[in-house]
Amino acid sequence: MPKNGKGIFLKEGLNDIRSVGTIVSTSKFVARAMVPKIHAGDPPHVVIELGVGTGSVTEEIIKHIRPQDTFIGIESNEKFLEVCKANLCLPDHSVVRAGIGDRNISVRLEYGLAQNIEHILKKHHVREVDDIICTIPFRVLPKKETKEILESVKKILKPGGHFIFIRYILAPETKVIPDILDTFKVVRKKIIMRNIPPTEVITMEKVSD
Ligand SMILES: C[S@@+](CC[C@H](N)C(=O)[O-])C[C@H]1O[C@@H](n2cnc3c(N)ncnc32)[C@H](O)[C@@H]1O
């Protein structure tokens, strides 16, 4: 298997474009725009990534995770998850404590559907989440799946928590996001041309329950 998984993205993307959304992994420019804002004195954060893929965004997120934080990544394609573990040099377990550089941080990767996030979090004894970072392609995903994912996001995020997701800029905005996330406000939008396809990174904050 290629170390960075370029070939697998093309193959899996062509095979199932409605789930994968593209034929190349997310660029580092988009990944950097999606990282959670965690400051040194903050209480422990819970950060979830939906649609880990081969780990291009994961790699950036975990640079910002401290030993006291929790990171759980969820991916529905087992082949991608395998490449992700290889890319991040993680052993082949769903839960690992990884010594990344000189930092002993917890990186947990789960094979599963983002719709089942509540069930997955229960397994890890997590009830509330500070940040959800998501590159699942909502515009091409079946509407029912998008709705289920967004309902879960709404439930598990803390008030004040952030949902950071992408929109391919050539795709029209979907009303289902503001309709379901009606207790959220948009706090940031950033267009990144250096991605295939060009992408907008949108950050929404949950205002209330
Ligand atoms: C656009 S790709 C980006 C992946 C990742 N950021 C990368 O660059 O490798 C979207 C990812 O979402 C995953 N995905 C799609 N639907 C999903 C779902 N319902 N639950 C979990 N992952 C899903 C796909 O398998 C794919 O890996």
The ligand as a Gaussian input file, in Angstrom:
#p B3LYP/6-31G(d) Opt

LIG

0 1
 C      -13.620000      14.304000       1.218000
 S      -13.068000      12.849000       2.017000
 C      -11.890000      13.625000       3.075000
 C      -11.142000      12.728000       3.959000
 C       -9.921000      13.284000       4.708000
 N      -10.059000      14.651000       5.116000
 C       -8.671000      13.094000       3.877000
 O       -8.190000      14.037000       3.279000
 O       -8.168000      11.983000       3.804000
 C      -14.470000      12.442000       3.022000
 C      -14.313000      11.242000       3.937000
 O      -15.534000      11.046000       4.658000
 C      -15.777000       9.648000       4.770000
 N      -17.210000       9.471000       5.032000
 C      -18.256000       9.664000       4.181000
 N      -19.425000       9.418000       4.778000
 C      -19.120000       9.073000       6.072000
 C      -19.912000       8.719000       7.198000
 N      -21.242000       8.665000       7.123000
 N      -19.296000       8.441000       8.371000
 C      -17.921000       8.493000       8.472000
 N      -17.125000       8.819000       7.433000
 C      -17.707000       9.100000       6.243000
 C      -15.310000       9.104000       3.429000
 O      -15.072000       7.720000       3.468000
 C      -14.055000       9.933000       3.201000
 O      -12.941000       9.318000       3.791000

